[in-house]
Amino acid sequence: MTTKCKITIYWSEIDNAFIAEVPELAGCMSDGNTYAEALQNAQIIITEWLETAKKLGRAIPKSKGKLKYA
């Protein structure tokens, strides 16, 4: 199961780790010691989030894609 969604990665001083958030999937986030690890973990958690939503019969949001302007 794949989906295309935005992943925001930033450094958290509090957590002393990179945080990867998936804003289109409520509560979907991960972390990692490196940027690459946070991204890899986000890809895993996205798959798990989607599998769980499907099993529970929850709606899976459509990807909003890139903002046209900021």
KOLFI-709669 format. One record per residue: residue in three letters; x, y, z of N, C-alpha, C in turn; residue number from 1. Coordinates in Angstrom, 3 decimals, always signed. Layout:
KOLFI-709669
ALA X Y Z X Y Z X Y Z NUM
...
end
This chain:
KOLFI-709669
MET +0.847 -1.169 +0.000 +0.000 +0.000 +0.000 +0.895 +1.236 +0.000 1
THR +0.682 +2.122 -0.962 +1.479 +3.332 -1.018 +0.576 +4.551 -1.123 2
THR +1.075 +5.646 -0.693 +0.394 +6.918 -0.836 +1.447 +7.988 -0.958 3
LYS +1.047 +9.080 -1.532 +1.956 +10.212 -1.662 +1.471 +11.289 -0.713 4
CYS +2.278 +11.628 +0.249 +1.889 +12.660 +1.192 +3.118 +13.442 +1.642 5
LYS +2.853 +14.614 +2.136 +3.906 +15.513 +2.585 +4.498 +15.008 +3.899 6
ILE +5.810 +15.078 +4.010 +6.510 +14.743 +5.248 +7.351 +15.962 +5.625 7
THR +7.150 +16.452 +6.821 +7.924 +17.579 +7.317 +8.924 +17.053 +8.339 8
ILE +10.202 +17.339 +8.115 +11.247 +16.854 +9.016 +11.971 +18.057 +9.611 9
TYR +12.138 +18.028 +10.923 +12.832 +19.124 +11.605 +13.581 +18.573 +12.809 10
TRP +14.568 +19.337 +13.258 +15.351 +18.969 +14.441 +14.630 +19.452 +15.689 11
SER +14.517 +18.589 +16.694 +13.916 +18.940 +17.972 +14.983 +18.905 +19.054 12
GLU +15.271 +20.066 +19.615 +16.234 +20.146 +20.719 +15.706 +19.388 +21.936 13
ILE +14.405 +19.488 +22.176 +13.789 +18.828 +23.335 +13.957 +17.315 +23.256 14
ASP +13.716 +16.760 +22.057 +13.808 +15.309 +21.872 +15.204 +14.855 +21.489 15
ASN +16.061 +15.806 +21.136 +17.409 +15.496 +20.672 +17.365 +14.502 +19.511 16
ALA +16.448 +14.785 +18.574 +16.246 +13.894 +17.430 +15.581 +14.671 +16.295 17
PHE +15.657 +14.106 +15.097 +14.895 +14.634 +13.977 +13.477 +14.087 +14.087 18
ILE +12.487 +14.942 +13.896 +11.085 +14.560 +13.962 +10.522 +14.628 +12.550 19
ALA +9.799 +13.596 +12.144 +9.138 +13.557 +10.838 +7.635 +13.503 +11.079 20
GLU +6.945 +14.534 +10.612 +5.494 +14.608 +10.765 +4.828 +14.457 +9.403 21
VAL +3.674 +13.780 +9.409 +2.882 +13.596 +8.197 +1.549 +14.296 +8.444 22
PRO +1.459 +15.590 +8.104 +0.296 +16.377 +8.489 -1.038 +15.882 +7.930 23
GLU -1.023 +15.207 +6.805 -2.271 +14.724 +6.204 -2.837 +13.498 +6.899 24
LEU -2.021 +12.834 +7.708 -2.460 +11.633 +8.425 -2.387 +11.927 +9.920 25
ALA -3.526 +12.180 +10.521 -3.597 +12.615 +11.925 -2.784 +11.716 +12.856 26
GLY -1.875 +12.334 +13.601 -1.083 +11.616 +14.586 +0.062 +10.802 +14.014 27
CYS +0.282 +10.875 +12.714 +1.324 +10.074 +12.066 +2.647 +10.833 +12.115 28
MET +3.557 +10.327 +12.922 +4.875 +10.937 +13.035 +5.888 +9.916 +13.524 29
SER +7.159 +10.225 +13.296 +8.236 +9.344 +13.744 +9.440 +10.210 +14.089 30
ASP +10.514 +9.551 +14.463 +11.736 +10.286 +14.752 +12.931 +9.465 +14.313 31
GLY +14.106 +10.055 +14.454 +15.329 +9.354 +14.104 +16.539 +10.146 +14.552 32
ASN +17.657 +9.471 +14.684 +18.900 +10.133 +15.079 +19.478 +10.969 +13.951 33
THR +19.120 +10.630 +12.704 +19.562 +11.386 +11.540 +18.339 +11.738 +10.696 34
TYR +18.526 +12.685 +9.786 +17.464 +13.078 +8.867 +16.983 +11.858 +8.073 35
ALA +17.949 +11.089 +7.543 +17.629 +9.913 +6.736 +16.861 +8.869 +7.551 36
GLU +17.259 +8.675 +8.791 +16.574 +7.700 +9.644 +15.145 +8.151 +9.945 37
ALA +14.951 +9.436 +10.188 +13.601 +9.954 +10.437 +12.724 +9.752 +9.207 38
LEU +13.269 +9.975 +8.015 +12.527 +9.773 +6.777 +12.181 +8.302 +6.581 39
GLN +13.145 +7.438 +6.803 +12.916 +5.997 +6.664 +11.837 +5.535 +7.646 40
ASN +11.913 +5.993 +8.883 +10.907 +5.618 +9.885 +9.530 +6.171 +9.519 41
ALA +9.502 +7.369 +8.927 +8.228 +7.952 +8.493 +7.583 +7.098 +7.407 42
GLN +8.383 +6.602 +6.493 +7.843 +5.756 +5.425 +7.237 +4.481 +6.000 43
ILE +7.857 +3.924 +7.017 +7.331 +2.722 +7.672 +6.026 +3.045 +8.383 44
ILE +6.009 +4.138 +9.131 +4.829 +4.471 +9.923 +3.661 +4.888 +9.040 45
ILE +3.940 +5.476 +7.885 +2.862 +5.795 +6.942 +2.173 +4.510 +6.499 46
THR +2.939 +3.515 +6.139 +2.372 +2.230 +5.727 +1.540 +1.621 +6.848 47
GLU +2.074 +1.643 +8.075 +1.340 +1.090 +9.216 +0.068 +1.886 +9.508 48
TRP +0.129 +3.208 +9.388 -1.035 +4.069 +9.610 -2.133 +3.707 +8.617 49
LEU -1.751 +3.573 +7.342 -2.727 +3.253 +6.298 -3.328 +1.857 +6.490 50
GLU -2.503 +0.887 +6.849 -2.999 -0.473 +7.088 -3.991 -0.491 +8.245 51
THR -3.679 +0.227 +9.308 -4.570 +0.288 +10.475 -5.877 +0.978 +10.120 52
ALA -5.800 +2.090 +9.404 -7.020 +2.807 +8.997 -7.903 +1.909 +8.142 53
LYS -7.293 +1.169 +7.231 -8.054 +0.267 +6.359 -8.738 -0.828 +7.174 54
LYS -8.010 -1.436 +8.123 -8.577 -2.493 +8.966 -9.742 -1.988 +9.813 55
LEU -9.640 -0.730 +10.260 -10.681 -0.158 +11.112 -11.811 +0.483 +10.305 56
GLY -11.685 +0.473 +8.991 -12.708 +1.049 +8.141 -12.735 +2.571 +8.149 57
ARG -11.628 +3.165 +8.491 -11.543 +4.631 +8.538 -11.194 +5.194 +7.161 58
ALA -11.652 +6.389 +6.919 -11.372 +7.057 +5.645 -9.890 +7.399 +5.549 59
ILE -9.358 +7.223 +4.367 -7.969 +7.589 +4.109 -7.996 +8.882 +3.306 60
PRO -7.431 +9.947 +3.856 -7.496 +11.239 +3.172 -6.743 +11.234 +1.847 61
LYS -7.245 +12.004 +0.913 -6.559 +12.182 -0.372 -5.372 +13.114 -0.157 62
SER -4.316 +12.844 -0.866 -3.129 +13.691 -0.771 -3.433 +15.078 -1.317 63
LYS -3.007 +16.099 -0.576 -3.233 +17.477 -1.003 -2.141 +17.955 -1.937 64
GLY -1.008 +17.273 -1.930 +0.093 +17.663 -2.793 +0.754 +18.955 -2.365 65
LYS +1.505 +19.516 -3.259 +2.273 +20.729 -3.004 +1.360 +21.953 -2.961 66
LEU +1.660 +22.873 -2.052 +0.938 +24.138 -2.015 +1.225 +24.920 -3.294 67
LYS +0.224 +25.576 -3.829 +0.421 +26.383 -5.028 +1.123 +27.686 -4.689 68
TYR +0.961 +28.135 -3.455 +1.617 +29.346 -2.999 +1.725 +29.309 -1.488 69
ALA +2.594 +30.094 -0.958 +2.769 +30.117 +0.493 +2.536 +31.501 +1.030 70
end
